[in-house]
């Protein structure tokens, strides 16, 4: 899976997903780092065919209004430790990968995955 992880999520999540074979960039990898604008992240997601992974609801609005980014994974866990976040991803990554074959917007919560039409 090709992912673009937003500043609201830890760099160590990107490293973990890379270790599991995914092509992952984090905003800290970009020239503007965590100051990278949402528009720039949207553009990168289009140019590099990456799924934006974020906690930022602004991306939901942009997705629903303009399909930017083209694919979105919203993390709606509220405050969560990095360790618990990593475990949540590892426990659900197969479902998420399969889900993006059919859906462009998926929401990952502590107790659920929602596949949005």
PyMOL commands that set and color helices and strands:
alter all, ss='L'
color gray80, all
select helices_A, chain A and resi 11-19+27-29+33-35+38-47+57-66+82-99
alter helices_A, ss='H'
color red, helices_A
select strands_A, chain A and resi 2-5+23-26+51-54+72-75+105-108+113-116
alter strands_A, ss='S'
color yellow, strands_A
deselect
rebuild
show_as cartoon
